[in-house]
């Protein structure tokens, strides 16, 4: 039997022992709806500028990298300094399967998920063994070691040049239409990650992960299987990161480890997490757009931009609310708006 209960701020639907609810109070959905609508119409103003559409697509992909990283930091209680390691694994897996075996993007996606999941599962014990600085150093070394392999096995990975000529996701016949479609696909991917993170932080899993992040020993005393959660939230975000690498391969039709595996790219992702607001996964979106826009604006300065860009990011970290970033500025103006918060250690 189905029963519907209309309350002041939500609608409850009961079906047997199951219960579903939808929030209808404006403060729950108004601003997120406006934000998504803005991102949907934003590329229409830059339709005649393919390089700007590429910048917006890159911003969506950077946000899609920062969101799983934030969940991984929460679920493992460890700071990963090498999230681009699985970006490289996913990208090279998709590229090699496509070029060497002729697999279409759907099958390369399955291959990417399998390879990234297998590698992450094999490396997941480091979440039990290594703590604090040791875990960060291990994760920092992994992408740098992989980068060296791309040079040593240049006949496979093509070192500095990288792989190119992979199959596109689709071809609409016009370059501008392709750029526009890839923006919307990257936006869908980013919003899908954001929705998943939103559901997790609202669920019982979010409470368990916050307990693990606060104190692992206390979490064990509460009956939480800490080791199981650490494996899950190391493996799943790693797969999500690898999928971003797959998307890059079939969107830009090229992939080079020298672009995504070095320390500079890792710092960019971490800057996004900090500038956006490390206490909330929602901060990854404004953080990614801010970093992408600043980087694009500074390109006109030539070689000077290589050292001006990090200085500007450091200045933003210093000027923005500590730990809250751009999302903290929003929360100060809209304190009653509801958004699930992710608890992150402040040490």
CORGI-V156466 format. One record per residue. N is the residue number from 1. RES is the residue in three letters. OMEGA is omega in whole degrees, -180 to 180 (* if undefined). NEAR is the number of other ideal C-beta (glycine too) atoms within 8 Angstrom. D_CENTER is the distance of its C-alpha to the mean C-alpha in whole Angstrom. Layout:
{{N:RES:OMEGA:NEAR:D_CENTER} {N:RES:OMEGA:NEAR:D_CENTER}}
//
This chain:
{{1:UNK:-178:4:41} {2:UNK:177:6:38} {3:UNK:-179:6:39} {4:UNK:-180:8:37} {5:UNK:-179:8:37} {6:UNK:178:5:36} {7:UNK:-175:7:35} {8:UNK:-174:4:35} {9:UNK:-178:7:31} {10:UNK:176:10:30} {11:UNK:179:10:32} {12:UNK:177:11:32} {13:UNK:179:12:33} {14:UNK:179:11:34} {15:UNK:-175:8:35} {16:UNK:179:5:37} {17:UNK:-179:2:35} {18:UNK:178:6:32} {19:UNK:178:7:31} {20:UNK:-180:8:28} {21:UNK:177:8:28} {22:UNK:180:7:26} {23:UNK:-180:9:26} {24:UNK:178:8:28} {25:UNK:-173:9:29} {26:UNK:-175:5:28} {27:UNK:178:8:26} {28:UNK:-172:9:23} {29:UNK:-173:9:22} {30:UNK:-176:8:24} {31:UNK:174:9:21} {32:UNK:178:7:18} {33:UNK:178:8:21} {34:UNK:-180:8:22} {35:UNK:179:9:18} {36:UNK:178:9:17} {37:UNK:178:8:21} {38:UNK:179:8:20} {39:UNK:179:8:17} {40:UNK:-178:8:19} {41:UNK:-176:8:22} {42:UNK:-177:9:21} {43:UNK:-180:11:21} {44:UNK:178:6:24} {45:UNK:-177:6:25} {46:UNK:-177:10:24} {47:UNK:-178:9:25} {48:UNK:-178:4:28} {49:UNK:-177:7:26} {50:UNK:-179:8:23} {51:UNK:177:6:22} {52:UNK:174:9:21} {53:UNK:176:16:19} {54:UNK:178:9:17} {55:UNK:179:11:16} {56:UNK:176:14:15} {57:UNK:178:13:13} {58:UNK:178:9:12} {59:UNK:178:13:10} {60:UNK:-180:14:9} {61:UNK:176:14:7} {62:UNK:175:14:6} {63:UNK:178:17:5} {64:UNK:173:14:3} {65:UNK:-176:15:2} {66:UNK:-178:15:3} {67:UNK:176:15:4} {68:UNK:178:15:5} {69:UNK:178:14:6} {70:UNK:177:15:8} {71:UNK:179:15:9} {72:UNK:177:15:10} {73:UNK:179:14:12} {74:UNK:-173:14:14} {75:UNK:-180:15:15} {76:UNK:-175:11:16} {77:UNK:-180:10:17} {78:UNK:178:13:16} {79:UNK:-180:6:14} {80:UNK:180:12:13} {81:UNK:180:9:14} {82:UNK:-179:12:13} {83:UNK:-178:14:9} {84:UNK:177:14:10} {85:UNK:-180:12:13} {86:UNK:171:15:12} {87:UNK:178:16:10} {88:UNK:179:15:14} {89:UNK:180:14:15} {90:UNK:-179:17:14} {91:UNK:-179:15:15} {92:UNK:177:14:18} {93:UNK:180:16:19} {94:UNK:-178:19:18} {95:UNK:-178:12:20} {96:UNK:178:10:23} {97:UNK:-180:12:24} {98:UNK:-177:16:24} {99:UNK:-174:9:26} {100:UNK:-175:6:28} {101:UNK:177:6:29} {102:UNK:179:5:28} {103:UNK:177:8:26} {104:UNK:-176:8:24} {105:UNK:180:11:20} {106:UNK:-179:6:21} {107:UNK:175:9:22} {108:UNK:175:16:20} {109:UNK:178:11:17} {110:UNK:178:8:19} {111:UNK:178:12:20} {112:UNK:179:15:16} {113:UNK:-179:11:15} {114:UNK:-176:8:19} {115:UNK:-180:12:19} {116:UNK:179:17:15} {117:UNK:-179:11:16} {118:UNK:180:8:20} {119:UNK:-180:11:19} {120:UNK:180:13:16} {121:UNK:179:9:19} {122:UNK:-178:6:22} {123:UNK:-175:9:20} {124:UNK:177:11:19} {125:UNK:178:6:22} {126:UNK:177:10:21} {127:UNK:175:12:20} {128:UNK:-171:6:23} {129:UNK:-173:5:25} {130:UNK:178:9:23} {131:UNK:172:5:23} {132:UNK:-175:7:22} {133:UNK:-178:5:22} {134:UNK:177:8:23} {135:UNK:180:14:20} {136:UNK:180:12:18} {137:UNK:179:9:21} {138:UNK:-180:10:20} {139:UNK:177:14:17} {140:UNK:-177:12:17} {141:UNK:-174:9:20} {142:UNK:-179:11:18} {143:UNK:179:14:17} {144:UNK:176:12:20} {145:UNK:178:8:22} {146:UNK:178:13:20} {147:UNK:177:13:21} {148:UNK:179:8:25} {149:UNK:180:9:25} {150:UNK:175:15:24} {151:UNK:-178:10:27} {152:UNK:178:6:29} {153:UNK:-176:8:29} {154:UNK:178:9:29} {155:UNK:178:4:31} {156:UNK:-174:6:28} {157:UNK:178:12:24} {158:UNK:167:11:27} {159:UNK:-175:10:26} {160:UNK:-177:7:25} {161:UNK:-178:6:26} {162:UNK:180:13:23} {163:UNK:-180:14:23} {164:UNK:179:8:24} {165:UNK:179:6:25} {166:UNK:-179:14:23} {167:UNK:176:7:24} {168:UNK:175:9:22} {169:UNK:173:7:20} {170:UNK:-179:5:23} {171:UNK:-179:5:26} {172:UNK:176:7:27} {173:UNK:179:4:30} {174:UNK:-175:6:29} {175:UNK:-177:6:27} {176:UNK:179:10:26} {177:UNK:177:9:25} {178:UNK:179:11:23} {179:UNK:-179:12:21} {180:UNK:-179:11:21} {181:UNK:179:10:20} {182:UNK:175:12:17} {183:UNK:-177:13:16} {184:UNK:176:10:16} {185:UNK:178:11:15} {186:UNK:177:14:11} {187:UNK:178:11:12} {188:UNK:179:8:13} {189:UNK:-180:14:10} {190:UNK:179:14:7} {191:UNK:177:9:10} {192:UNK:176:8:11} {193:UNK:-178:13:7} {194:UNK:179:14:9} {195:UNK:178:8:12} {196:UNK:178:8:11} {197:UNK:178:12:10} {198:UNK:180:10:13} {199:UNK:-179:8:15} {200:UNK:-177:11:15} {201:UNK:178:11:15} {202:UNK:-173:7:19} {203:UNK:176:8:20} {204:UNK:177:5:22} {205:UNK:179:8:19} {206:UNK:178:12:18} {207:UNK:179:8:21} {208:UNK:-180:11:21} {209:UNK:177:13:18} {210:UNK:178:11:19} {211:UNK:178:12:23} {212:UNK:-179:14:21} {213:UNK:-178:12:19} {214:UNK:-178:9:23} {215:UNK:-176:6:25} {216:UNK:-179:8:25} {217:UNK:178:6:29} {218:UNK:178:9:29} {219:UNK:177:13:26} {220:UNK:179:9:29} {221:UNK:178:6:32} {222:UNK:179:7:30} {223:UNK:-179:4:30} {224:UNK:177:10:26} {225:UNK:-173:5:26} {226:UNK:-177:10:23} {227:UNK:180:7:23} {228:UNK:-180:7:22} {229:UNK:-179:14:19} {230:UNK:179:15:18} {231:UNK:-178:11:18} {232:UNK:-175:9:16} {233:UNK:162:14:13} {234:UNK:-176:15:13} {235:UNK:-175:12:14} {236:UNK:176:10:12} {237:UNK:177:13:8} {238:UNK:177:15:10} {239:UNK:179:13:11} {240:UNK:177:12:8} {241:UNK:178:17:7} {242:UNK:178:18:10} {243:UNK:176:14:10} {244:UNK:176:14:8} {245:UNK:175:20:11} {246:UNK:-179:16:13} {247:UNK:179:12:13} {248:UNK:-178:13:13} {249:UNK:-174:17:16} {250:UNK:175:14:18} {251:UNK:-179:12:17} {252:UNK:175:6:18} {253:UNK:175:10:20} {254:UNK:178:10:20} {255:UNK:-180:17:18} {256:UNK:180:11:19} {257:UNK:-179:14:18} {258:UNK:179:10:20} {259:UNK:-170:9:17} {260:UNK:-176:13:14} {261:UNK:-178:15:16} {262:UNK:-178:11:18} {263:UNK:-176:7:17} {264:UNK:-179:6:17} {265:UNK:177:11:13} {266:UNK:179:14:12} {267:UNK:178:9:14} {268:UNK:180:10:12} {269:UNK:179:14:9} {270:UNK:176:9:11} {271:UNK:179:12:13} {272:UNK:180:16:10} {273:UNK:-176:14:9} {274:UNK:-178:10:13} {275:UNK:179:16:14} {276:UNK:-178:19:12} {277:UNK:-174:14:14} {278:UNK:180:12:13} {279:UNK:-178:12:15} {280:UNK:177:12:13} {281:UNK:179:12:9} {282:UNK:180:10:11} {283:UNK:180:17:11} {284:UNK:-177:15:8} {285:UNK:177:12:9} {286:UNK:178:12:13} {287:UNK:-180:19:11} {288:UNK:180:15:10} {289:UNK:180:11:13} {290:UNK:-179:12:15} {291:UNK:-179:15:14} {292:UNK:-179:13:14} {293:UNK:179:10:18} {294:UNK:180:11:19} {295:UNK:180:10:18} {296:UNK:-179:9:20} {297:UNK:-177:7:23} {298:UNK:-180:11:24} {299:UNK:-179:7:24} {300:UNK:179:6:28} {301:UNK:178:8:29} {302:UNK:-177:5:29} {303:UNK:180:5:28} {304:UNK:-177:7:29} {305:UNK:-177:12:25} {306:UNK:177:6:24} {307:UNK:175:7:25} {308:UNK:-177:10:25} {309:UNK:178:11:21} {310:UNK:178:8:20} {311:UNK:178:8:23} {312:UNK:180:10:22} {313:UNK:178:12:19} {314:UNK:178:8:21} {315:UNK:178:8:23} {316:UNK:178:10:21} {317:UNK:-179:10:20} {318:UNK:-174:6:23} {319:UNK:-178:5:24} {320:UNK:178:12:21} {321:UNK:-175:8:22} {322:UNK:177:4:21} {323:UNK:-176:10:18} {324:UNK:176:12:18} {325:UNK:-180:16:17} {326:UNK:179:13:17} {327:UNK:177:14:16} {328:UNK:176:13:19} {329:UNK:178:11:21} {330:UNK:-178:9:21} {331:UNK:178:11:22} {332:UNK:-180:8:25} {333:UNK:-180:6:26} {334:UNK:-175:8:25} {335:UNK:-176:6:26} {336:UNK:178:5:27} {337:UNK:-177:8:24} {338:UNK:170:7:22} {339:UNK:178:7:18} {340:UNK:-179:9:17} {341:UNK:177:7:17} {342:UNK:-180:13:15} {343:UNK:180:9:17} {344:UNK:-180:11:16} {345:UNK:-177:7:19} {346:UNK:-177:4:21} {347:UNK:*:2:23}}
//
